[in-house]
Amino acid sequence: MAARSRPGGRARNSLTRARADAVACRAIVSFDEQPPLLRCSGDEDRSTQSLRRRALSRALKAPTDVGVDLSELTFADSSLMLDLVMVARRLRKHGHQLVLYSAQPQIHRLIELVGIDRLPGVVVAQSAPVVA
């Protein structure tokens, strides 16, 4: 029995690969130095973990508290939460805090489930801090 192919199936696979490549090349977690701010967007999971390392490393060198804008993060797994825990612990050693804000409801539930909101040196805020 011959396998049936869907019309446009090959083109669809190429398009799907192109989208996946575009997502892989885009920084999902970025870092701005003034003020120190990590921005998380899209879908973050273990498969994108290597793409966030540079931004997280830069955040560790911040001279003050570091904000984490979660407003554009639509999905995350525990790998992102554990990376944020690591950043929070290192910042705390230097007397700074990690301030998580503007999390969508599903991300806020994950923060609570993992327990990041109960860690010393972590503040969960509903909206962005006011920068003077």
N, C-alpha and C positions, 0 to 999 in steps of 0.2 A: 504494500500500500504506500503510495507516494505521500510525502508530507505536504500539507497545504500551507501555502504562504499567504499572508495577508498583503493586500496591495499597500505599498509604501512602507512595508515592515523594515526593509533595510534602511530607508531614509529616516524612519523613526528612531532606529537604534543609533544612527550617526548623530541625530539631533540630541538624543539623550546623552550620549557620550560627550558631545560638545558642551551641553549644559553642565554636566558633572565636572568637566575640565575647567570651565569658567568659574564655578563655585570654588574649586580647589585653588585656583590662582588668586582669588579675592581674599583679602584679609578680613576674616570674620570678627576677630578681636583686634582692635587697633588701640594705640596709646598716643594721647596728646600730652605734651609736657606742661603747658600753661593754660589752665591749671592742670595738675596731674589727673588724667582721666582715661580710664579704659572704656572703650565702647564695644559692646557685644551685640552682634546682629545675626539674623538668620537662624540657621540650625547649627547648634554646636553639640558635637558628640565626640566619641573616641576617635573617629575617623578624621576629624579636623584638629585634633590635639596638637599636632606638630605645627600647624599654621598659627597657633596662638602663642607659641613659646617666646618669640622675639618681643611681642608687646608686653607679655608678663615680665620678662627680664628687665625691660626698660622701666616698668612700674616699680620694681624693687629698688631702683636707684632714686626714686622721688624723695625730695627733701621735706615733704609735708604729707598730710593725709592724701589718700588716693580715692577718687570717686570711681564708681563703676556704673555706667549708664546701661541699663538693661531694657530700655524702652523698645528697642528694635529686635530683641531676642525673642524668637517665636518658639524655639525648642532647645532644650539642653538636657544632657544626661549628667550623671554623677561625676564624670571626668572633668567637666568644667567647674563644677562645685568644688571638687578636691583641689584643682589648680588655684581657685580663689582662696581656699583655706590656706594653702601654702603661702600665697602672697600676703594674706592677712597676718599670718604668724611671723613672717620675716619683717613686715612693716612694724608690727607690735614691738619687736625687739629693739627697734629704733625710736619707739615712742609715738608711732603714727597709727592711724586707723584706716580701715577699708570701709568706704561708705557705699553701700549698694542702694540704688534708687531706680524708681520708675519701672519696676518689674511687672510684667503682665501676670494675670492671675495664676496661670499654670506654672510660671517660673517662680512666683512667690511661694506656691505650694511646695515646689522642689526645694527651695531655700529652707523652708520650715522642716520638711521631711529629712533632709540631710543634717539639719541642725546648725547651719552656719549662723543663723540669727542669734544663737545662744553663745557664740564664741566671744571671748574677750577681744577687743580690738576691731570688732565688726559692728557696724551700725546699719540698720535697714531703714531707709527713709522712703516715703511715698512719692516724693517729687524731687526734682533736681535741687541741689543746694544753690543758694544765691551767691554769685561771685561778685565781690565788690570791686 
